[in-house]
Amino acid sequence: MTLKIAFITDAWHPQINGVVTTIQNTCSELERSGHQIKLITPDQFKTIPCPSYPSIRLALACYGKLTRHLDEFNPQRIHIATEGPLGMAARRYCIRHNLAFTTSFHTLFAEYVNLRFKIPLSWGYGFLRWFHAPAKKVMVATSSVESDLRARGFKNCLVRWSRGVDPDFYYPRDKAFLSLPRPISMFVGRVAIEKNIDAFLSLNIPGTKIVVGDGPQLKELKAKFPDTVFAGFLSGEPLAKHIAAADVLVFPSRTDTFGIVMLEALASGIPVAAFPVIGPMDVITSDKVGKLDENLKKAITDALQLEAQDCRNYALKYSWAHCTEQFFNNLVPAFDEIKQLESNSIAEPFVK
């Protein structure tokens, strides 16, 4: 049995981040299995720039058009991926039409708005509890995130939706691609305050520091750290080549719930150095592939001693097919009549 699945997200291209990567790969896997996907994304609406982050576009006055999309598609499953304007509109639609839905928790939203706008964490988590409360299930990437949300008062059914990597795209390559003093310590991601890049760039370490990415903090960091190489925004083959040419990936963020770029680095044979916080603690579970330490300089130094093949082998455990099967099995029927039908039948298989 194939299903019609509506997937609503405020995070979408031209953004390149873990949320977009996860959604894109999940939807592609579902379509390959025969399911019909309706992606509702900001590029289908009039948008405005996000305050303090103009490259992110927020859908404007989107409820009417979203309603038309969902009415026409008539989905059997509804998943709301993000807590932005489209997520809010989809939540409102489901509640008004008495439709069951699932949500997912991708980012530490409360921490982000606290860093950017000094809004108290208690307010941020109050909003998040309210937003996710009507969901039948909330999907989280790791056990650490699940434990944290439970401690913060989430009463929902919290279920796992892990992450993956494409090992045929991210793999060990010729390091001569970058002819810079080594070792090369590299950050890859959004250049923004919540990524804590200062903690990396302020370190006195040998070799070359490279920042790959763009974002609102780029100009400030370029001025503050003139000896750092800023490669700018990269995607596709140039991104994969840069990652594979590094000697260590430095992941200084304390606000990520996972960090797919760590898997991309490991698949490329590159070890990871990070703080021992949510995200890295769940991804780097072996000290053969990365080092976690509150002393980030020590983590980098120790990670440089690790073997590329161990990193590669570790990353191969993470597949998008497995993640998508998790996602599919977490979905809930939107309509009562479907619930009744399925209560008398065998669970639907993920693959057609």
C-alpha positions in Angstrom: 0.0 0.0 0.0 1.3 3.4 -1.0 0.5 6.5 1.0 0.0 10.2 0.3 2.2 12.0 2.7 2.2 15.8 3.3 5.5 17.2 4.5 5.5 20.8 5.7 8.8 22.6 6.4 10.0 26.2 6.9 13.6 25.0 6.2 14.3 24.5 2.5 16.5 25.5 -0.4 18.4 27.7 -0.9 19.3 26.9 2.7 21.9 24.2 3.0 21.9 22.7 6.5 21.2 19.4 8.3 17.4 19.9 8.4 17.2 20.5 4.6 19.5 17.6 3.9 17.5 15.3 6.2 14.1 16.3 4.6 15.4 16.0 1.1 16.9 12.6 1.5 13.9 11.3 3.5 11.4 12.4 0.8 13.5 11.0 -2.0 13.7 7.6 -0.2 9.9 7.7 0.3 9.2 8.5 -3.3 11.6 5.7 -4.4 9.4 3.3 -2.3 6.3 4.4 -4.2 4.8 6.9 -1.8 3.4 10.2 -3.0 4.9 13.2 -1.3 3.5 16.7 -1.1 6.3 19.1 0.1 5.1 22.4 1.3 8.0 24.8 1.5 8.6 28.6 1.7 9.5 29.0 -2.0 5.8 28.3 -2.8 4.7 31.5 -0.9 5.5 35.2 -0.6 8.3 35.5 1.9 10.1 38.0 4.1 13.7 37.8 5.3 14.2 36.3 8.8 15.2 39.0 11.3 19.0 38.9 11.9 19.3 36.2 9.2 18.1 37.7 5.9 19.2 34.7 3.8 16.5 32.6 5.5 13.0 33.4 4.0 9.8 33.1 6.1 6.5 32.5 4.4 4.1 35.4 4.8 0.3 35.1 5.3 0.5 31.5 4.3 -2.6 29.8 5.9 -5.0 30.3 2.9 -2.6 28.9 0.3 -1.5 26.1 2.6 -5.1 25.1 3.1 -5.7 24.9 -0.6 -2.6 22.7 -1.0 -3.7 20.3 1.7 -7.3 20.2 0.7 -6.4 19.4 -2.9 -3.8 16.7 -1.9 -6.0 15.1 0.8 -3.0 13.5 2.6 -3.2 10.2 4.6 -0.2 11.2 6.7 0.9 14.7 7.8 4.3 15.7 9.2 5.2 19.2 10.3 8.9 19.5 10.4 9.5 23.0 11.8 8.1 25.5 14.2 8.1 28.5 11.7 5.2 30.2 9.9 4.4 27.2 7.7 4.6 24.9 10.6 2.3 27.1 12.6 -0.2 27.3 9.7 -0.1 23.5 9.2 -0.7 23.0 13.0 -3.7 25.3 12.9 -5.1 23.5 9.8 -4.8 20.0 11.4 -6.4 21.2 14.6 -9.3 22.9 12.8 -9.9 19.8 10.7 -9.4 17.3 13.5 -6.5 15.7 11.7 -3.7 13.7 13.5 -0.2 14.7 12.7 3.5 14.2 13.7 6.2 16.8 14.3 9.9 16.7 14.6 12.5 18.6 16.8 15.5 19.5 14.6 17.1 22.5 16.4 17.5 23.9 19.8 15.2 26.8 18.9 15.0 28.2 22.4 18.8 28.4 22.7 19.0 30.1 19.2 16.6 32.9 20.0 18.2 33.3 23.4 21.6 33.9 21.8 20.2 36.2 19.1 17.5 38.1 20.9 18.1 37.4 24.6 14.6 35.8 25.0 14.6 33.7 28.1 15.0 30.0 27.6 11.9 29.4 29.7 9.8 31.4 27.2 11.3 29.6 24.2 10.6 26.1 25.7 7.2 27.3 26.7 6.4 28.0 23.1 8.0 24.7 21.9 5.9 22.7 24.4 2.7 24.5 23.2 3.6 24.0 19.5 4.3 20.3 19.8 1.6 19.4 22.3 -1.1 18.4 19.8 1.3 16.1 17.8 0.7 12.4 18.2 4.4 11.8 18.1 7.5 14.1 18.1 10.5 12.7 16.2 13.9 13.4 17.7 17.4 12.4 16.3 19.0 11.1 19.5 18.4 9.8 23.0 20.1 12.9 24.5 17.6 15.2 22.9 14.8 12.9 24.0 16.0 13.0 27.6 16.5 16.8 27.5 12.9 17.3 26.2 11.4 15.1 28.8 13.3 17.0 31.5 11.8 20.2 30.1 8.2 19.0 30.4 7.4 17.5 27.0 4.6 15.0 27.5 4.4 13.7 24.0 5.4 10.3 22.7 9.0 11.0 21.7 10.3 8.7 19.0 13.6 8.3 17.1 14.3 9.6 13.6 18.1 9.4 13.1 20.2 10.8 10.3 22.3 9.4 7.4 25.1 10.1 5.0 25.7 9.3 1.3 29.0 7.3 1.3 29.2 7.3 -2.4 29.4 11.1 -2.4 31.4 11.7 0.8 34.5 9.5 0.7 38.3 9.9 1.1 39.9 11.9 -1.6 43.2 13.5 -2.5 44.2 15.9 0.2 46.5 17.7 -2.2 43.3 19.5 -3.3 44.2 22.1 -0.6 47.8 23.2 -0.8 47.9 25.0 2.6 50.1 24.5 5.7 49.0 21.4 7.6 47.3 20.2 9.7 44.1 21.7 8.3 41.4 22.2 10.9 38.1 22.9 9.2 34.6 24.2 10.3 31.8 23.5 7.9 28.3 25.1 8.4 26.3 28.2 9.0 28.5 31.1 10.0 26.3 32.3 12.8 26.6 33.0 16.5 24.8 29.8 17.6 27.6 27.8 15.9 30.1 29.1 18.4 32.8 29.4 15.8 34.8 31.9 17.9 35.7 29.1 20.2 37.5 27.4 17.4 39.1 30.4 15.6 40.5 31.9 18.8 42.6 28.8 19.5 46.3 28.9 19.1 46.9 25.7 17.0 49.4 24.8 14.3 48.6 24.7 10.6 45.6 26.3 8.9 42.1 27.0 10.0 39.4 27.0 7.3 35.8 28.1 7.6 33.4 26.8 4.9 30.0 28.4 4.9 28.2 31.7 4.8 26.0 33.5 7.3 25.3 36.7 9.3 28.6 36.4 11.3 30.9 36.1 8.3 31.9 39.7 8.1 32.6 40.0 11.8 34.7 36.8 11.9 36.7 37.8 8.8 37.7 41.0 10.5 38.4 39.4 13.8 40.4 36.4 12.5 42.4 37.6 9.4 44.7 34.5 9.4 41.7 32.2 8.9 40.9 31.0 5.4 37.2 31.7 4.6 36.2 29.5 1.7 32.6 30.9 1.5 29.5 28.9 0.7 30.1 25.6 -1.0 27.9 22.7 -2.1 28.1 19.6 -4.2 31.5 18.4 -5.4 33.5 21.4 -4.2 32.1 20.9 -0.7 32.9 17.2 -0.6 36.5 17.9 -1.9 37.1 20.5 0.8 35.9 18.2 3.6 38.0 15.3 2.4 41.1 17.6 2.1 40.9 18.5 5.8 42.8 16.8 8.6 40.2 17.3 11.3 36.6 18.7 11.3 36.1 21.0 14.2 32.4 21.1 15.4 32.3 23.8 18.1 28.5 24.2 18.3 26.8 23.7 21.6 23.3 24.1 20.2 22.9 21.4 17.5 20.7 18.4 18.1 22.8 16.2 15.7 25.3 17.6 13.2 25.1 15.7 9.9 28.3 17.4 8.7 30.1 15.2 11.3 28.9 12.1 9.4 29.9 13.6 6.1 33.4 14.2 7.5 33.7 10.7 8.9 32.6 9.2 5.6 35.4 11.2 4.0 37.9 9.7 6.5 38.1 12.9 8.6 38.0 12.7 12.4 35.9 15.1 14.5 36.8 17.4 17.4 34.0 18.8 19.4 32.7 19.7 22.9 31.0 16.9 24.9 27.4 18.2 24.4 24.1 17.1 22.8 24.8 16.3 19.2 28.5 15.3 19.3 27.9 13.0 22.2 25.3 11.1 20.2 27.2 11.0 16.9 30.8 10.4 18.2 30.3 7.4 20.3 33.7 5.9 19.6 37.0 7.6 20.5 38.5 6.0 17.4 36.6 8.5 15.2 36.6 11.7 17.2 37.5 13.4 20.4 35.2 15.2 22.7 36.6 17.6 25.3 35.8 20.8 27.0 39.4 21.7 26.0 38.7 22.1 22.3 42.4 22.5 21.5 43.1 19.1 23.2 40.2 17.5 21.3 41.7 18.8 18.0 45.2 17.6 18.8 44.0 14.2 19.9 41.7 13.8 16.9 44.6 14.3 14.5 46.0 11.0 15.6 43.0 9.0 14.5 42.8 6.7 11.5 40.9 7.6 8.4 39.6 4.1 7.8 38.1 3.8 11.3 36.2 7.0 10.6 35.0 5.8 7.2 33.8 2.4 8.6 32.0 4.1 11.4 30.0 6.4 9.1 28.9 3.5 6.9 26.6 2.4 9.7 24.4 5.5 9.0 22.1 5.0 6.0 19.3 7.2 4.7 17.2 4.1 3.9 17.2 3.2 7.6 16.4 6.7 8.7 13.5 6.9 6.3 12.1 3.6 7.5 12.2 5.0 11.0 10.4 8.1 9.8 7.7 6.2 7.9 7.0 3.9 10.9 6.5 6.9 13.1 3.8 8.5 11.0 0.2 8.3 12.2 -3.1 8.1 10.1 -4.6 11.6 9.7 -8.2 10.4 9.6 -10.2 8.5 12.1 -11.6 6.2 9.3 -8.0 5.2 8.3 -7.2 4.5 12.0 -10.2 2.2 12.2 -9.2 0.4 9.0 -5.6 -0.1 10.0 -6.5 -1.3 13.5 -7.9 -4.4 11.8 -5.0 -5.0 9.4 -1.3 -5.8 9.4 1.0 -2.8 9.7 1.9 -1.3 6.3 5.4 -2.1 5.0 7.8 0.7 4.3 8.7 -0.6 0.9 6.0 -0.9 -1.7 
